[in-house]
Amino acid sequence: MDRVLLLLPNEPTVTMWNAFLIETVCTFMFVMINLLVKTGKTSPTKDGLLCCFSVAWTLLAMITVAGGKSGACLNPAVGIAQTIWGMI
């Protein structure tokens, strides 16, 4: 049960607008990095390990940014539903 409580947002002042905005920006950043890495024209190197590290670090950063406010699900619809469920 303690593990589940760690995943829930601990901020009592989270609103639906805040959760939507955070989830939208974090999802956009994560998807943008994935698309930039997959496209051969924008990728400056053919090293696959460097691409993997950039995706992993971006995911870690987005989880750190959105984790305390909306639970860091990186899906705006799920973030709003999770916030509404937590408010009830």
The 8 nearest C-alpha neighbors of each residue, nearest first, counted from 0:
[[1, 3, 2, 4, 5, 6, 7, 8],
 [2, 0, 4, 3, 5, 6, 7, 9],
 [1, 3, 5, 0, 4, 6, 7, 8],
 [2, 4, 0, 5, 1, 6, 7, 8],
 [3, 5, 1, 6, 7, 2, 0, 8],
 [4, 6, 2, 3, 7, 1, 8, 9],
 [7, 5, 4, 3, 70, 8, 2, 66],
 [6, 8, 4, 5, 70, 9, 3, 69],
 [9, 7, 67, 68, 70, 69, 10, 6],
 [8, 10, 67, 7, 11, 68, 5, 6],
 [9, 11, 12, 8, 13, 68, 67, 69],
 [10, 12, 13, 9, 8, 86, 14, 68],
 [13, 11, 10, 14, 68, 9, 17, 86],
 [14, 12, 11, 10, 17, 68, 18, 15],
 [15, 13, 17, 16, 18, 12, 82, 83],
 [14, 16, 18, 17, 79, 19, 82, 13],
 [15, 17, 19, 14, 18, 20, 13, 79],
 [18, 16, 20, 14, 19, 15, 21, 13],
 [17, 19, 15, 21, 69, 16, 20, 79],
 [20, 18, 16, 22, 75, 17, 21, 79],
 [19, 21, 23, 17, 22, 18, 16, 24],
 [22, 20, 18, 24, 23, 19, 25, 17],
 [21, 23, 75, 25, 19, 20, 73, 24],
 [24, 22, 20, 26, 21, 75, 25, 19],
 [23, 25, 27, 21, 26, 22, 20, 28],
 [26, 24, 28, 22, 27, 61, 23, 21],
 [25, 27, 73, 29, 23, 28, 24, 22],
 [26, 28, 24, 30, 25, 29, 31, 23],
 [29, 27, 31, 25, 26, 30, 24, 32],
 [28, 30, 26, 32, 31, 27, 25, 57],
 [31, 29, 33, 27, 32, 28, 26, 34],
 [30, 32, 28, 34, 33, 29, 27, 35],
 [33, 31, 35, 29, 34, 30, 36, 28],
 [34, 32, 30, 36, 31, 35, 37, 29],
 [33, 35, 37, 31, 36, 32, 38, 30],
 [36, 34, 32, 38, 33, 37, 41, 31],
 [35, 37, 33, 34, 38, 42, 50, 32],
 [38, 36, 34, 35, 33, 39, 42, 50],
 [39, 37, 35, 40, 36, 41, 34, 42],
 [38, 40, 42, 41, 37, 36, 43, 35],
 [41, 39, 38, 42, 43, 35, 37, 36],
 [42, 40, 39, 38, 35, 43, 36, 37],
 [41, 43, 39, 44, 40, 36, 38, 35],
 [44, 42, 41, 45, 40, 39, 46, 36],
 [45, 43, 46, 42, 47, 49, 50, 39],
 [44, 46, 47, 43, 42, 39, 50, 49],
 [45, 47, 44, 48, 49, 50, 43, 51],
 [48, 46, 50, 49, 45, 51, 44, 52],
 [49, 47, 51, 50, 46, 52, 53, 45],
 [48, 50, 52, 51, 47, 46, 53, 44],
 [51, 49, 47, 53, 48, 52, 36, 54],
 [50, 52, 48, 54, 49, 53, 55, 47],
 [51, 53, 55, 49, 50, 54, 56, 48],
 [52, 54, 50, 56, 51, 55, 57, 49],
 [53, 55, 57, 51, 52, 56, 58, 50],
 [56, 54, 52, 58, 57, 53, 51, 59],
 [57, 55, 59, 53, 58, 54, 52, 60],
 [56, 58, 60, 54, 59, 55, 53, 61],
 [57, 59, 55, 61, 56, 60, 62, 54],
 [60, 58, 56, 62, 57, 61, 63, 55],
 [59, 61, 57, 63, 58, 62, 56, 64],
 [60, 62, 64, 58, 63, 59, 25, 65],
 [63, 61, 71, 59, 66, 65, 60, 64],
 [64, 62, 60, 66, 61, 65, 59, 67],
 [63, 65, 61, 62, 66, 60, 67, 71],
 [66, 64, 71, 62, 68, 63, 67, 69],
 [67, 65, 71, 70, 62, 63, 68, 64],
 [68, 66, 8, 65, 9, 70, 69, 10],
 [67, 69, 8, 65, 66, 10, 70, 13],
 [70, 68, 18, 71, 8, 78, 65, 66],
 [69, 71, 66, 8, 7, 72, 6, 68],
 [72, 70, 66, 65, 62, 73, 69, 22],
 [71, 73, 74, 70, 78, 77, 69, 22],
 [74, 72, 26, 71, 22, 25, 75, 78],
 [73, 75, 77, 72, 76, 78, 22, 26],
 [76, 74, 22, 78, 19, 77, 23, 79],
 [77, 75, 79, 78, 74, 80, 19, 22],
 [76, 78, 80, 74, 79, 75, 81, 72],
 [79, 77, 75, 81, 76, 80, 69, 74],
 [78, 80, 82, 76, 81, 77, 15, 19],
 [81, 79, 77, 83, 82, 78, 84, 76],
 [80, 82, 84, 78, 79, 83, 77, 85],
 [83, 81, 85, 79, 84, 80, 78, 86],
 [84, 82, 86, 80, 85, 81, 79, 87],
 [83, 85, 81, 87, 82, 86, 80, 79],
 [84, 86, 82, 83, 87, 81, 7, 8],
 [87, 85, 83, 84, 82, 11, 81, 13],
 [86, 84, 85, 83, 82, 81, 80, 11]]
